[in-house]
Amino acid sequence: MADRVRVALVGCGFFARNHLNSWKDLGAEGVDLVAVCDIDPAKAEAAAKEFGVPHWYRDYGEMLANEKIDLLDIVTRMDTHRALVEQSIAAHIATIVQKPFAPAWADAVAMTEAAKRAGVFLAVHENFRFQAPLRKVREVLDSGEVGEPTWARITIRTGYDLYKTQPYFYDEERFIILDLGVHTLDIARFYLGEVEHVFCETQRRNPKVKAEDTATVMLRHKSGAVSVVDFSYESRKLPDPFPETLLEIETPVGAIVVDAGLTMRVTSRGKLREENVGSPLLPWTSQPWHTAQESVLRTCRSILASFKAGKPAETSAEDNLRTFALAEACYESAATGRAVKPKVS
């Protein structure tokens, strides 16, 4: 592989700015952002101009045909993912696809299997597990300081108006579990391992929203650990911790707690220590978004390193399919009122 990795990006909307800034920063680590594409040519042209990208396109197929691309970053809505990924796989281009992986299980499976058959690198941009506070928690668990987790609660509850920038949320057939739940379910897997079964209750608390906007999930992990994962866009408490992920993990000898304000408290064998788990602002990040924005850079860096090493990404399609299976199990459990085994675990 050449020293430089040629990256192209499709989708120049609201969240894509974080990806564009990340790839620009990764120029020092061997990335050349060679092209951008959007069905709105004004967005594509503006992104190319702002980020110094030599070529922009409104036609995705034209970009794939004209550009020599090593790694393609798809930052579009989930209903477009399968068609775009199948084209990139057919062109044998290593691909990253934004979360959620797909709108339906069949689409996620089809993309994963197509990439496997073709031997093409396929990763999902699941960025929450790369947030600085959550990586710090992983480091504590890996160190053995507190032992193996036996129980956890992972929470994202906010009243922040996401509908301003993403008004299509009002009309989604399946909403909070696929938008926010996949993040928290992935974190549960990341800390406590694979899942035996899932029980889920959903609510629609905002009458303007078509689908569920709140969910409470209990997971029984194969290790015997239990986790409670809950998430909502309809919390009205103040101060609002948005967009922080709050968590508690208990073990036989201690606990890890991450509170609002990015303070981590670690209890081990009767001793307590505290640590700030925030990180400095980048030139293109700002509060309160910084932790989420920076995680995009961390995710891109990790995926890039795996691609260059010829290894599957930490959040490969096959790995993320296990998270997607938990989301599917949540929907089935909410509909049937029973615990559901995920389709892959």
MIBARO-472085 format. One record per residue: residue in one letter; x, y, z of N, C-alpha, C in turn; residue number from 1; chain. Coordinates in steps of 0.1 Angstrom, whole numbers, padded with zeros to 4 digits. Example, Ala and Ser with C-alpha at 12.3 -4.5 7.8 and 13.67 -1.06 7.14 Angstrom:
REM MIBARO-472085
- A|0132|-0057|0078|0123|-0045|0078|0132|-0033|0078|1|A
- S|0128|-0022|0071|0137|-0011|0071|0129|0000|0079|2|A
***
This chain:
REM MIBARO-472085
- M|0008|-0012|0000|0000|0000|0000|0009|0013|0000|1|A
- A|0005|0023|-0007|0012|0035|-0008|0012|0042|0006|2|A
- D|0022|0051|0008|0023|0057|0021|0011|0066|0023|3|A
- R|0005|0072|0013|-0007|0081|0014|-0019|0073|0011|4|A
- V|-0030|0075|0019|-0043|0069|0017|-0052|0079|0011|5|A
- R|-0058|0076|-0001|-0067|0085|-0007|-0081|0082|-0002|6|A
- V|-0087|0092|0004|-0100|0091|0010|-0110|0100|0002|7|A
- A|-0122|0094|0000|-0133|0102|-0006|-0145|0101|0004|8|A
- L|-0153|0111|0003|-0165|0112|0012|-0177|0115|0005|9|A
- V|-0188|0108|0008|-0201|0110|0002|-0211|0114|0013|10|A
- G|-0218|0125|0010|-0227|0131|0020|-0221|0143|0027|11|A
- C|-0225|0155|0024|-0218|0167|0029|-0228|0175|0038|12|A
- G|-0236|0168|0045|-0246|0174|0053|-0242|0178|0067|13|A
- F|-0251|0179|0077|-0249|0184|0090|-0238|0177|0097|14|A
- F|-0238|0164|0098|-0228|0157|0107|-0214|0155|0099|15|A
- A|-0215|0156|0086|-0203|0153|0078|-0191|0163|0081|16|A
- R|-0194|0175|0086|-0184|0184|0089|-0174|0178|0099|17|A
- N|-0179|0170|0108|-0170|0164|0118|-0160|0154|0110|18|A
- H|-0166|0147|0101|-0158|0138|0093|-0147|0145|0084|19|A
- L|-0152|0156|0078|-0143|0164|0070|-0131|0170|0078|20|A
- N|-0135|0175|0089|-0124|0180|0098|-0115|0169|0103|21|A
- S|-0120|0158|0105|-0112|0146|0110|-0102|0142|0099|22|A
- W|-0107|0140|0087|-0098|0135|0076|-0088|0146|0073|23|A
- K|-0092|0159|0074|-0082|0169|0072|-0071|0169|0083|24|A
- D|-0075|0167|0095|-0065|0165|0106|-0056|0153|0104|25|A
- L|-0062|0142|0098|-0054|0130|0096|-0045|0131|0084|26|A
- G|-0044|0143|0078|-0035|0145|0067|-0021|0142|0072|27|A
- A|-0018|0146|0084|-0005|0144|0090|-0002|0130|0092|28|A
- E|-0012|0121|0092|-0010|0107|0094|-0012|0099|0081|29|A
- G|-0011|0106|0070|-0011|0099|0057|-0023|0099|0049|30|A
- V|-0033|0108|0052|-0045|0108|0044|-0045|0120|0034|31|A
- D|-0050|0117|0022|-0053|0128|0013|-0068|0127|0009|32|A
- L|-0075|0137|0013|-0089|0138|0010|-0091|0143|-0005|33|A
- V|-0094|0133|-0014|-0093|0136|-0028|-0106|0140|-0035|34|A
- A|-0118|0137|-0028|-0130|0140|-0035|-0142|0140|-0025|35|A
- V|-0152|0148|-0027|-0164|0147|-0020|-0176|0147|-0029|36|A
- C|-0187|0142|-0024|-0199|0140|-0033|-0212|0143|-0024|37|A
- D|-0222|0149|-0031|-0235|0151|-0024|-0245|0153|-0035|38|A
- I|-0257|0148|-0033|-0267|0150|-0043|-0271|0164|-0045|39|A
- D|-0268|0173|-0035|-0269|0187|-0036|-0256|0193|-0040|40|A
- P|-0254|0197|-0053|-0241|0201|-0058|-0235|0213|-0050|41|A
- A|-0244|0222|-0045|-0239|0233|-0037|-0232|0229|-0025|42|A
- K|-0238|0219|-0018|-0231|0214|-0006|-0218|0207|-0009|43|A
- A|-0217|0199|-0020|-0205|0193|-0024|-0194|0203|-0027|44|A
- E|-0198|0213|-0035|-0188|0224|-0039|-0184|0232|-0027|45|A
- A|-0193|0235|-0018|-0189|0243|-0006|-0179|0235|0002|46|A
- A|-0182|0222|0004|-0173|0214|0012|-0159|0213|0006|47|A
- A|-0159|0211|-0007|-0146|0210|-0014|-0138|0223|-0012|48|A
- K|-0145|0234|-0014|-0138|0247|-0013|-0133|0249|0002|49|A
- E|-0141|0247|0012|-0137|0249|0026|-0126|0240|0030|50|A
- F|-0126|0228|0026|-0116|0218|0031|-0105|0215|0021|51|A
- G|-0104|0223|0011|-0093|0221|0001|-0093|0208|-0006|52|A
- V|-0105|0203|-0009|-0106|0190|-0016|-0106|0193|-0031|53|A
- P|-0097|0186|-0039|-0095|0189|-0053|-0107|0187|-0062|54|A
- H|-0116|0177|-0059|-0127|0174|-0068|-0140|0172|-0060|55|A
- W|-0151|0176|-0066|-0164|0174|-0060|-0174|0169|-0071|56|A
- Y|-0184|0161|-0066|-0193|0155|-0075|-0207|0155|-0070|57|A
- R|-0217|0155|-0079|-0231|0153|-0074|-0235|0139|-0077|58|A
- D|-0227|0132|-0086|-0231|0118|-0090|-0221|0108|-0084|59|A
- Y|-0226|0100|-0076|-0217|0090|-0068|-0210|0080|-0078|60|A
- G|-0217|0075|-0088|-0211|0066|-0097|-0200|0072|-0105|61|A
- E|-0202|0085|-0108|-0192|0092|-0116|-0179|0094|-0107|62|A
- M|-0181|0097|-0094|-0169|0098|-0085|-0162|0085|-0084|63|A
- L|-0169|0074|-0083|-0162|0061|-0082|-0155|0057|-0094|64|A
- A|-0160|0061|-0106|-0154|0058|-0119|-0142|0067|-0121|65|A
- N|-0142|0079|-0117|-0132|0089|-0121|-0120|0090|-0111|66|A
- E|-0123|0087|-0098|-0113|0088|-0088|-0106|0075|-0084|67|A
- K|-0093|0076|-0081|-0086|0064|-0075|-0088|0066|-0060|68|A
- I|-0097|0058|-0054|-0100|0059|-0040|-0095|0046|-0033|69|A
- D|-0088|0049|-0022|-0084|0038|-0013|-0095|0035|-0002|70|A
- L|-0101|0045|0003|-0110|0044|0015|-0121|0054|0013|71|A
- L|-0133|0049|0013|-0145|0057|0010|-0153|0058|0023|72|A
- D|-0157|0071|0027|-0164|0074|0039|-0179|0078|0035|73|A
- I|-0189|0070|0039|-0202|0072|0035|-0209|0079|0047|74|A
- V|-0213|0091|0046|-0219|0099|0057|-0233|0104|0053|75|A
- T|-0242|0094|0050|-0255|0097|0045|-0265|0091|0053|76|A
- R|-0278|0093|0051|-0289|0087|0059|-0289|0072|0056|77|A
- M|-0294|0065|0066|-0293|0050|0066|-0300|0044|0055|78|A
- D|-0311|0050|0050|-0319|0044|0039|-0311|0044|0026|79|A
- T|-0300|0051|0025|-0291|0051|0013|-0280|0041|0014|80|A
- H|-0277|0036|0026|-0264|0029|0028|-0263|0017|0019|81|A
- R|-0273|0008|0018|-0271|-0004|0011|-0267|-0002|-0003|82|A
- A|-0274|0007|-0010|-0271|0009|-0024|-0257|0015|-0026|83|A
- L|-0253|0024|-0018|-0240|0030|-0019|-0229|0020|-0016|84|A
- V|-0231|0012|-0005|-0221|0002|-0001|-0220|-0008|-0012|85|A
- E|-0231|-0013|-0017|-0230|-0023|-0027|-0222|-0019|-0040|86|A
- Q|-0223|-0006|-0043|-0216|-0001|-0054|-0201|0000|-0051|87|A
- S|-0197|0004|-0039|-0183|0005|-0035|-0177|-0008|-0034|88|A
- I|-0184|-0018|-0029|-0179|-0032|-0028|-0177|-0037|-0042|89|A
- A|-0186|-0035|-0051|-0185|-0039|-0065|-0172|-0033|-0072|90|A
- A|-0169|-0021|-0067|-0157|-0014|-0072|-0144|-0018|-0064|91|A
- H|-0146|-0027|-0054|-0135|-0032|-0046|-0128|-0020|-0038|92|A
- I|-0136|-0011|-0033|-0131|0000|-0026|-0134|-0002|-0011|93|A
- A|-0124|-0001|-0002|-0126|-0002|0012|-0136|0009|0017|94|A
- T|-0145|0006|0026|-0156|0015|0028|-0159|0016|0043|95|A
- I|-0162|0028|0047|-0168|0031|0061|-0182|0036|0059|96|A
- V|-0191|0031|0067|-0205|0036|0065|-0210|0041|0079|97|A
- Q|-0216|0053|0079|-0221|0059|0091|-0231|0050|0098|98|A
- K|-0232|0051|0111|-0243|0045|0119|-0255|0053|0118|99|A
- P|-0267|0047|0120|-0269|0032|0121|-0266|0025|0108|100|A
- F|-0261|0013|0109|-0257|0005|0097|-0267|0005|0086|101|A
- A|-0280|0003|0090|-0290|0002|0080|-0304|0004|0086|102|A
- P|-0314|0006|0078|-0328|0007|0084|-0334|-0007|0088|103|A
- A|-0328|-0018|0083|-0334|-0031|0085|-0323|-0041|0086|104|A
- W|-0327|-0052|0093|-0317|-0063|0095|-0312|-0069|0082|105|A
- A|-0322|-0071|0073|-0318|-0077|0060|-0307|-0069|0053|106|A
- D|-0309|-0056|0053|-0299|-0047|0047|-0285|-0048|0053|107|A
- A|-0285|-0048|0066|-0272|-0050|0074|-0265|-0063|0070|108|A
- V|-0273|-0074|0070|-0267|-0087|0067|-0262|-0087|0053|109|A
- A|-0270|-0082|0044|-0266|-0082|0030|-0253|-0075|0027|110|A
- M|-0251|-0063|0033|-0239|-0056|0032|-0227|-0063|0038|111|A
- T|-0229|-0069|0050|-0218|-0076|0056|-0214|-0088|0048|112|A
- E|-0224|-0096|0043|-0220|-0108|0035|-0214|-0104|0022|113|A
- A|-0219|-0093|0016|-0213|-0089|0003|-0198|-0085|0004|114|A
- A|-0195|-0078|0015|-0181|-0074|0017|-0173|-0086|0020|115|A
- K|-0178|-0096|0028|-0171|-0108|0031|-0168|-0116|0019|116|A
- R|-0178|-0118|0010|-0176|-0125|-0002|-0165|-0119|-0011|117|A
- A|-0166|-0106|-0012|-0156|-0098|-0021|-0143|-0096|-0015|118|A
- G|-0141|-0099|-0002|-0129|-0096|0005|-0126|-0081|0006|119|A
- V|-0136|-0073|0008|-0135|-0059|0008|-0137|-0054|0023|120|A
- F|-0128|-0045|0027|-0128|-0039|0041|-0141|-0031|0042|121|A
- L|-0149|-0034|0053|-0161|-0026|0055|-0162|-0024|0070|122|A
- A|-0163|-0011|0074|-0164|-0007|0088|-0176|0002|0090|123|A
- V|-0181|0002|0102|-0192|0011|0106|-0187|0021|0115|124|A
- H|-0190|0034|0112|-0185|0045|0120|-0193|0046|0133|125|A
- E|-0191|0036|0142|-0197|0037|0155|-0188|0044|0164|126|A
- N|-0191|0057|0167|-0181|0065|0173|-0182|0066|0188|127|A
- F|-0193|0063|0194|-0195|0065|0209|-0185|0058|0217|128|A
- R|-0181|0045|0213|-0172|0038|0221|-0158|0044|0221|129|A
- F|-0156|0053|0211|-0143|0060|0210|-0143|0074|0217|130|A
- Q|-0153|0077|0224|-0153|0090|0232|-0143|0089|0243|131|A
- A|-0136|0100|0245|-0125|0100|0255|-0129|0094|0269|132|A
- P|-0141|0098|0274|-0144|0093|0287|-0147|0078|0287|133|A
- L|-0153|0073|0276|-0156|0059|0276|-0144|0050|0273|134|A
- R|-0134|0056|0266|-0121|0048|0265|-0114|0048|0278|135|A
- K|-0115|0058|0286|-0109|0058|0299|-0115|0047|0308|136|A
- V|-0128|0045|0307|-0135|0034|0315|-0129|0021|0310|137|A
- R|-0128|0019|0297|-0123|0007|0291|-0109|0004|0296|138|A
- E|-0100|0015|0297|-0087|0013|0303|-0087|0008|0317|139|A
- V|-0096|0013|0325|-0097|0009|0339|-0101|-0006|0339|140|A
- L|-0111|-0010|0331|-0115|-0024|0331|-0104|-0033|0326|141|A
- D|-0097|-0029|0316|-0086|-0037|0311|-0074|-0038|0321|142|A
- S|-0073|-0028|0329|-0062|-0029|0339|-0064|-0039|0350|143|A
- G|-0076|-0043|0352|-0079|-0053|0363|-0081|-0046|0376|144|A
- E|-0080|-0033|0377|-0081|-0026|0389|-0094|-0029|0397|145|A
- V|-0105|-0030|0390|-0118|-0032|0397|-0124|-0046|0394|146|A
- G|-0117|-0054|0386|-0122|-0067|0384|-0132|-0067|0372|147|A
- E|-0139|-0079|0371|-0149|-0081|0360|-0162|-0075|0363|148|A
- P|-0168|-0068|0353|-0182|-0062|0356|-0192|-0072|0358|149|A
- T|-0201|-0070|0367|-0213|-0078|0370|-0226|-0071|0368|150|A
- W|-0226|-0058|0367|-0238|-0050|0365|-0234|-0036|0360|151|A
- A|-0243|-0031|0352|-0240|-0017|0346|-0253|-0010|0343|152|A
- R|-0252|0003|0343|-0263|0011|0338|-0257|0022|0329|153|A
- I|-0262|0023|0317|-0257|0032|0307|-0268|0041|0302|154|A
- T|-0267|0054|0303|-0278|0063|0302|-0275|0075|0293|155|A
- I|-0283|0078|0283|-0283|0090|0276|-0298|0095|0276|156|A
- R|-0300|0105|0284|-0314|0111|0285|-0312|0126|0283|157|A
- T|-0319|0132|0274|-0318|0146|0271|-0331|0152|0266|158|A
- G|-0332|0165|0267|-0343|0172|0260|-0339|0181|0249|159|A
- Y|-0326|0179|0245|-0320|0188|0235|-0328|0186|0222|160|A
- D|-0331|0197|0215|-0340|0196|0203|-0332|0192|0191|161|A
- L|-0331|0179|0189|-0324|0173|0177|-0332|0175|0165|162|A
- Y|-0345|0178|0166|-0353|0179|0154|-0350|0192|0146|163|A
- K|-0344|0202|0152|-0340|0214|0145|-0331|0211|0133|164|A
- T|-0321|0203|0135|-0312|0200|0125|-0315|0187|0117|165|A
- Q|-0324|0178|0123|-0327|0166|0117|-0342|0164|0118|166|A
- P|-0350|0172|0111|-0365|0172|0112|-0371|0159|0107|167|A
- Y|-0363|0151|0099|-0368|0138|0094|-0371|0128|0105|168|A
- F|-0365|0131|0117|-0368|0122|0128|-0382|0121|0132|169|A
- Y|-0390|0132|0129|-0404|0131|0132|-0411|0120|0125|170|A
- D|-0407|0116|0113|-0414|0107|0105|-0408|0093|0103|171|A
- E|-0397|0091|0111|-0391|0077|0111|-0400|0067|0115|172|A
- E|-0400|0055|0109|-0409|0044|0113|-0403|0037|0125|173|A
- R|-0390|0037|0126|-0383|0032|0138|-0372|0043|0142|174|A
- F|-0373|0048|0154|-0366|0060|0157|-0354|0059|0167|175|A
- I|-0358|0060|0180|-0348|0062|0190|-0338|0050|0192|176|A
- I|-0343|0038|0190|-0334|0026|0192|-0324|0026|0181|177|A
- L|-0327|0029|0168|-0318|0030|0158|-0309|0042|0158|178|A
- D|-0314|0053|0163|-0306|0065|0163|-0297|0066|0175|179|A
- L|-0302|0064|0187|-0294|0066|0199|-0291|0052|0206|180|A
- G|-0301|0043|0204|-0299|0030|0211|-0287|0022|0206|181|A
- V|-0285|0023|0193|-0273|0015|0188|-0260|0019|0195|182|A
- H|-0259|0032|0198|-0247|0037|0205|-0246|0030|0219|183|A
- T|-0257|0031|0227|-0257|0027|0241|-0256|0011|0241|184|A
- L|-0263|0005|0232|-0262|-0010|0232|-0248|-0014|0228|185|A
- D|-0241|-0007|0219|-0228|-0010|0215|-0218|-0008|0227|186|A
- I|-0221|0002|0235|-0212|0004|0247|-0214|-0007|0257|187|A
- A|-0227|-0012|0259|-0229|-0023|0268|-0221|-0036|0263|188|A
- R|-0221|-0038|0250|-0213|-0049|0245|-0198|-0047|0247|189|A
- F|-0194|-0035|0245|-0180|-0031|0246|-0174|-0034|0260|190|A
- Y|-0183|-0031|0270|-0178|-0033|0284|-0181|-0047|0290|191|A
- L|-0193|-0052|0287|-0198|-0065|0294|-0198|-0077|0285|192|A
- G|-0195|-0075|0272|-0195|-0087|0263|-0208|-0090|0256|193|A
- E|-0208|-0101|0249|-0220|-0104|0241|-0232|-0108|0250|194|A
- V|-0244|-0108|0244|-0257|-0108|0251|-0264|-0121|0249|195|A
- E|-0270|-0126|0259|-0278|-0138|0259|-0292|-0134|0255|196|A
- H|-0298|-0124|0261|-0312|-0120|0257|-0314|-0106|0262|197|A
- V|-0325|-0100|0256|-0328|-0086|0257|-0343|-0085|0261|198|A
- F|-0346|-0076|0270|-0360|-0072|0273|-0361|-0057|0271|199|A
- C|-0371|-0052|0264|-0372|-0038|0261|-0386|-0033|0262|200|A
- E|-0387|-0021|0268|-0400|-0013|0268|-0397|0000|0261|201|A
- T|-0406|0004|0252|-0405|0017|0245|-0417|0026|0248|202|A
- Q|-0415|0039|0246|-0426|0049|0248|-0425|0059|0236|203|A
- R|-0437|0065|0233|-0437|0076|0224|-0443|0088|0232|204|A
- R|-0434|0096|0237|-0438|0107|0247|-0440|0120|0240|205|A
- N|-0435|0122|0228|-0437|0134|0220|-0448|0131|0210|206|A
- P|-0459|0137|0210|-0470|0134|0201|-0467|0137|0187|207|A
- K|-0457|0146|0184|-0453|0149|0171|-0445|0138|0164|208|A
- V|-0440|0129|0172|-0431|0119|0166|-0439|0106|0163|209|A
- K|-0435|0101|0152|-0443|0089|0147|-0440|0076|0154|210|A
- A|-0427|0075|0158|-0422|0062|0163|-0418|0064|0178|211|A
- E|-0411|0054|0183|-0406|0055|0198|-0395|0066|0200|212|A
- D|-0396|0073|0211|-0386|0083|0214|-0380|0081|0227|213|A
- T|-0384|0070|0234|-0378|0066|0247|-0377|0051|0247|214|A
- A|-0366|0046|0253|-0366|0031|0254|-0358|0028|0267|215|A
- T|-0362|0017|0274|-0355|0012|0285|-0353|-0003|0283|216|A
- V|-0340|-0007|0284|-0336|-0020|0279|-0329|-0027|0290|217|A
- M|-0332|-0040|0293|-0324|-0048|0302|-0317|-0059|0294|218|A
- L|-0304|-0061|0296|-0297|-0071|0288|-0290|-0081|0298|219|A
- R|-0292|-0094|0295|-0284|-0104|0302|-0273|-0109|0294|220|A
- H|-0261|-0106|0298|-0249|-0109|0291|-0244|-0123|0293|221|A
- K|-0237|-0129|0283|-0233|-0143|0284|-0224|-0145|0296|222|A
- S|-0217|-0135|0301|-0208|-0136|0313|-0216|-0138|0326|223|A
- G|-0229|-0135|0325|-0238|-0135|0337|-0241|-0121|0342|224|A
- A|-0234|-0111|0336|-0236|-0098|0340|-0249|-0093|0335|225|A
- V|-0255|-0083|0341|-0268|-0077|0337|-0265|-0062|0335|226|A
- S|-0271|-0056|0324|-0270|-0042|0322|-0283|-0036|0319|227|A
- V|-0285|-0023|0323|-0297|-0016|0320|-0293|-0004|0311|228|A
- V|-0299|-0003|0300|-0295|0007|0290|-0308|0015|0287|229|A
- D|-0307|0028|0290|-0319|0037|0287|-0315|0049|0280|230|A
- F|-0324|0054|0272|-0321|0065|0263|-0334|0072|0259|231|A
- S|-0334|0086|0258|-0346|0093|0255|-0342|0107|0250|232|A
- Y|-0350|0113|0241|-0349|0127|0237|-0360|0135|0244|233|A
- E|-0367|0129|0254|-0378|0136|0260|-0376|0139|0275|234|A
- S|-0364|0139|0280|-0361|0142|0294|-0361|0157|0295|235|A
- R|-0367|0162|0307|-0368|0176|0309|-0360|0181|0322|236|A
- K|-0351|0172|0326|-0344|0176|0338|-0333|0186|0335|237|A
- L|-0330|0194|0345|-0320|0204|0344|-0310|0202|0356|238|A
- P|-0297|0204|0353|-0291|0207|0340|-0292|0195|0331|239|A
- D|-0293|0198|0318|-0293|0187|0308|-0279|0183|0305|240|A
- P|-0276|0170|0307|-0262|0166|0305|-0258|0164|0290|241|A
- F|-0267|0166|0281|-0264|0165|0267|-0251|0170|0263|242|A
- P|-0243|0164|0254|-0245|0150|0249|-0238|0139|0256|243|A
- E|-0236|0140|0269|-0228|0131|0276|-0235|0118|0278|244|A
- T|-0227|0107|0279|-0231|0094|0283|-0228|0092|0297|245|A
- L|-0238|0089|0305|-0236|0086|0320|-0236|0072|0322|246|A
- L|-0228|0067|0331|-0228|0052|0334|-0223|0049|0348|247|A
- E|-0227|0037|0352|-0222|0031|0364|-0219|0016|0361|248|A
- I|-0208|0011|0365|-0204|-0003|0364|-0200|-0008|0377|249|A
- E|-0206|-0019|0381|-0203|-0025|0394|-0196|-0038|0392|250|A
- T|-0186|-0041|0401|-0178|-0054|0401|-0178|-0060|0415|251|A
- P|-0173|-0072|0417|-0173|-0077|0430|-0165|-0069|0440|252|A
- V|-0155|-0061|0435|-0146|-0054|0445|-0147|-0039|0443|253|A
- G|-0155|-0034|0434|-0156|-0019|0432|-0166|-0015|0422|254|A
- A|-0163|-0003|0417|-0173|0003|0407|-0166|0014|0399|255|A
- I|-0172|0017|0388|-0168|0029|0380|-0180|0037|0377|256|A
- V|-0180|0050|0380|-0191|0059|0377|-0186|0071|0369|257|A
- V|-0193|0074|0358|-0190|0086|0351|-0203|0095|0352|258|A
- D|-0201|0107|0358|-0212|0116|0361|-0211|0127|0350|259|A
- A|-0222|0135|0350|-0222|0147|0342|-0211|0156|0346|260|A
- G|-0205|0162|0336|-0193|0170|0339|-0180|0163|0337|261|A
- L|-0181|0150|0332|-0169|0142|0328|-0160|0139|0339|262|A
- T|-0166|0136|0351|-0158|0131|0362|-0160|0116|0364|263|A
- M|-0149|0109|0364|-0150|0095|0366|-0145|0092|0381|264|A
- R|-0153|0084|0388|-0150|0080|0401|-0148|0064|0401|265|A
- V|-0136|0060|0406|-0133|0046|0406|-0132|0041|0420|266|A
- T|-0140|0032|0424|-0139|0025|0437|-0133|0012|0436|267|A
- S|-0122|0009|0443|-0116|-0005|0443|-0112|-0009|0457|268|A
- R|-0118|-0020|0461|-0114|-0025|0474|-0115|-0014|0485|269|A
- G|-0125|-0007|0485|-0128|0003|0496|-0120|0016|0494|270|A
- K|-0113|0018|0483|-0106|0030|0481|-0112|0038|0469|271|A
- L|-0113|0051|0470|-0119|0059|0459|-0109|0069|0453|272|A
- R|-0109|0070|0440|-0102|0080|0433|-0111|0087|0423|273|A
- E|-0108|0099|0420|-0115|0107|0410|-0106|0112|0399|274|A
- E|-0111|0113|0387|-0103|0117|0376|-0112|0125|0366|275|A
- N|-0108|0136|0361|-0115|0142|0350|-0111|0135|0337|276|A
- V|-0122|0131|0330|-0120|0123|0318|-0123|0131|0305|277|A
- G|-0123|0144|0306|-0125|0152|0294|-0112|0153|0286|278|A
- S|-0112|0160|0275|-0100|0162|0267|-0101|0177|0262|279|A
- P|-0089|0182|0258|-0088|0196|0254|-0096|0198|0241|280|A
- L|-0102|0210|0239|-0109|0213|0226|-0099|0213|0215|281|A
- L|-0104|0209|0203|-0097|0210|0191|-0101|0223|0184|282|A
- P|-0093|0227|0174|-0097|0240|0168|-0111|0240|0162|283|A
- W|-0116|0229|0158|-0129|0228|0151|-0140|0223|0160|284|A
- T|-0137|0220|0173|-0148|0215|0182|-0152|0226|0192|285|A
- S|-0163|0224|0198|-0168|0234|0208|-0177|0227|0218|286|A
- Q|-0179|0233|0229|-0188|0227|0239|-0202|0231|0236|287|A
- P|-0212|0223|0238|-0211|0210|0245|-0208|0198|0236|288|A
- W|-0205|0201|0224|-0204|0190|0214|-0190|0183|0214|289|A
- H|-0180|0189|0220|-0166|0185|0218|-0164|0170|0220|290|A
- T|-0169|0164|0230|-0167|0149|0232|-0172|0141|0221|291|A
- A|-0183|0144|0216|-0189|0137|0204|-0181|0140|0191|292|A
- Q|-0178|0153|0190|-0170|0157|0178|-0156|0150|0177|293|A
- E|-0149|0151|0188|-0136|0145|0189|-0136|0130|0187|294|A
- S|-0147|0123|0191|-0148|0109|0189|-0148|0105|0174|295|A
- V|-0153|0114|0166|-0153|0112|0151|-0138|0110|0147|296|A
- L|-0130|0119|0151|-0116|0119|0148|-0109|0106|0153|297|A
- R|-0112|0102|0166|-0107|0090|0171|-0111|0078|0164|298|A
- T|-0124|0078|0159|-0129|0066|0152|-0123|0065|0138|299|A
- C|-0122|0077|0131|-0115|0077|0118|-0101|0072|0119|300|A
- R|-0094|0077|0130|-0080|0073|0132|-0079|0058|0134|301|A
- S|-0087|0052|0142|-0087|0038|0145|-0090|0030|0133|302|A
- I|-0100|0034|0125|-0103|0026|0113|-0092|0028|0103|303|A
- L|-0086|0039|0101|-0075|0041|0092|-0064|0032|0096|304|A
- A|-0060|0031|0109|-0049|0023|0113|-0052|0008|0110|305|A
- S|-0064|0004|0112|-0068|-0010|0109|-0067|-0013|0094|306|A
- F|-0072|-0003|0086|-0071|-0005|0071|-0057|-0005|0066|307|A
- K|-0048|0003|0072|-0034|0003|0067|-0027|-0009|0072|308|A
- A|-0031|-0015|0083|-0025|-0027|0088|-0031|-0040|0081|309|A
- G|-0041|-0038|0073|-0047|-0050|0067|-0055|-0058|0076|310|A
- K|-0061|-0052|0087|-0069|-0059|0097|-0083|-0054|0097|311|A
- P|-0093|-0062|0101|-0106|-0057|0103|-0106|-0045|0113|312|A
- A|-0115|-0036|0111|-0116|-0025|0121|-0123|-0030|0134|313|A
- E|-0120|-0023|0145|-0126|-0026|0158|-0142|-0026|0156|314|A
- T|-0147|-0017|0148|-0161|-0016|0145|-0164|-0021|0131|315|A
- S|-0158|-0033|0127|-0161|-0038|0114|-0175|-0041|0112|316|A
- A|-0179|-0044|0100|-0193|-0047|0097|-0198|-0059|0105|317|A
- E|-0189|-0069|0106|-0193|-0081|0113|-0195|-0078|0128|318|A
- D|-0186|-0070|0134|-0188|-0066|0148|-0200|-0058|0150|319|A
- N|-0203|-0048|0141|-0214|-0040|0143|-0227|-0047|0140|320|A
- L|-0227|-0058|0133|-0239|-0066|0131|-0244|-0071|0144|321|A
- R|-0235|-0074|0153|-0239|-0079|0166|-0246|-0068|0174|322|A
- T|-0242|-0056|0173|-0249|-0044|0179|-0262|-0043|0172|323|A
- F|-0263|-0043|0159|-0275|-0042|0152|-0285|-0053|0156|324|A
- A|-0280|-0065|0159|-0289|-0076|0163|-0295|-0072|0176|325|A
- L|-0288|-0065|0185|-0294|-0061|0198|-0306|-0051|0195|326|A
- A|-0304|-0042|0186|-0314|-0032|0183|-0327|-0040|0177|327|A
- E|-0324|-0049|0168|-0336|-0057|0163|-0343|-0065|0174|328|A
- A|-0335|-0070|0184|-0341|-0078|0195|-0349|-0068|0204|329|A
- C|-0345|-0056|0205|-0352|-0046|0213|-0366|-0043|0206|330|A
- Y|-0366|-0042|0193|-0379|-0039|0187|-0388|-0051|0188|331|A
- E|-0383|-0063|0187|-0391|-0075|0188|-0396|-0077|0202|332|A
- S|-0388|-0074|0212|-0392|-0075|0226|-0403|-0065|0229|333|A
- A|-0401|-0053|0225|-0411|-0043|0227|-0425|-0046|0221|334|A
- A|-0424|-0053|0210|-0437|-0056|0203|-0443|-0069|0209|335|A
- T|-0435|-0078|0215|-0441|-0090|0220|-0442|-0091|0235|336|A
- G|-0435|-0082|0242|-0436|-0082|0256|-0428|-0094|0263|337|A
- R|-0418|-0099|0255|-0410|-0110|0261|-0395|-0107|0258|338|A
- A|-0387|-0115|0265|-0372|-0114|0263|-0369|-0121|0250|339|A
- V|-0359|-0115|0243|-0356|-0120|0229|-0341|-0122|0228|340|A
- K|-0337|-0134|0222|-0323|-0136|0219|-0319|-0129|0207|341|A
- P|-0307|-0122|0207|-0303|-0116|0194|-0300|-0126|0183|342|A
- K|-0301|-0122|0171|-0300|-0131|0159|-0285|-0136|0158|343|A
- V|-0276|-0127|0162|-0262|-0131|0163|-0256|-0126|0176|344|A
- S|-0248|-0134|0182|-0243|-0130|0196|-0230|-0136|0198|345|A
***
